Amino acid sequence: MASKVDYDYDLLIVGAGPGGYVAAIRAAQLGLKAAVIEKDKPGGVCLNIGCIPSKALIHQAEIFSSIKGLSDMGIKVDQQAFDYKKVYAKSRAAADQLSKGVQFLLKKNKVELIQAEAEQISKGQVTLSDGKKLTGKNVIIATGSRPREIPGFEIDEKHILSSTGALMLQKLPKSMLVLGSGAIGVEFAHIMNAFGVEVHLVEMLDRILPLEDDETGEVLSKSFKKRGIKMYTSTKAVSQKAADGKLEVVLEAREGKQTTLHVEQILLSVGRVPNTEGLGLDKADIKTDKGGFVDVGDYYQTSVPGVYAIGDITRTPLLAHVASKEGEIAAEHIAGKTPAKALDPLSIPGATYCEPELASFGYTERQAKEKGINYKKLTFPYRGVGKAVAVEQSEGLVKVLIDAETQELLGAHVAGASATDLIHELLLARSSELLPEDIANMIHAHPTLSEGIMEAMREAKDGAIHM
């Protein structure tokens, strides 16, 4: 009879980002002895050099932009004393506060935080860079991702920045070229433009925010154009070199026409790559694909029993809230519970924090057409929403796609003020299998922006009242 193995922990988690620390806390709640190994600050990219500090910058940018509103009321503001270092300091204070909050939560839930770097992960064991070996009956890999580089535009965080370098700026450039117009790219374009930086936004595909619905993406595109952000779609950057104290960048449109720009800095926002190298996964027979992403099952199990992988190192949307939910599911499975299976990709909300905001889930109209889905489109413009007009934020729309026969919600897309909060009413409706009439018949407080959702849903049957 085999002898019982004594492990240091029931669960070892490598990485204390939004996936890792949530998995650890959930495991502790379920009675498991858990530890998190983290080489940097708890909270991962999201809390320290991603979601939180960038949203702090966006908040400060919006306060700065409101100066124009004060001018319209006859109030003059002297901007000569503006100091971007103070904006930077506020963003770091928010990140530090929440990172310390994660440490508190881990301690409160009796999760051990081990400040170290993992060098080898295998079944039942993690070897640290100093040679120390820790054993765990189960292991979760949650090492996150880093910015992708492209040849000829290598990141030096001085002239060519990653999102991390852009967050760490304490002095703004006069001009910036942003390569890539996904959520990260457009958010930084929004921030820089708000603070007076000349912004050039380059996208290889035919529109900015190419993963969003065409109509909602167009709302942001028009807003950016109005604000003076120069956009180059169906265009790629082919070269860059130093010239007269600036960077000379050559852009090439799809038809071959070239344009030369001179900017002080370039921000590279062309995607992210998983942090899976240097962990010895191949030696442990943990399977990864050609991109370095770990292959996982319904509960985020890897090819090795007892080893799980969550978050940005798997082929799921690289979003903090996705990593957190995956961490919960993996921890529950390890604890012997029966969690929900892998996340439904059509029920994952996405959020882009510009002005106006964008939020969505499910099919875009383009995807629905490509799949031959018989759908009906329900829309309502923000200009028909009383509160949107009252608070001078009437730019945008609510757009919902439903099955033309069953009226099931297939996707929802909101562009406008508070879109990133409003989307959840629609997502709850989908997850609860509600029909458009259920939302249309529900009393919505007046005046609220959520009335736009109610009005859009009325389009499924009787038609909107206020349009």
Helices and strands as residue ranges (DSSP letters): E 9-14, H 20-29, E 34-38, H 44-49, H 51-65, H 67-72, H 84-108, E 112-115, E 118-122, E 125-128, E 133-141, E 145-147, E 160-161, H 163-167, E 175-179, H 183-194, E 198-202, H 214-227, E 230-232, E 235-243, E 246-253, E 258-263, E 265-268, E 272-274, E 307-309, G 311-313, H 320-334, G 345-347, E 350-352, E 357-362, H 365-370, E 375-381, G 382-384, H 386-390, E 397-403, E 409-416, H 419-431, H 436-440, H 451-458
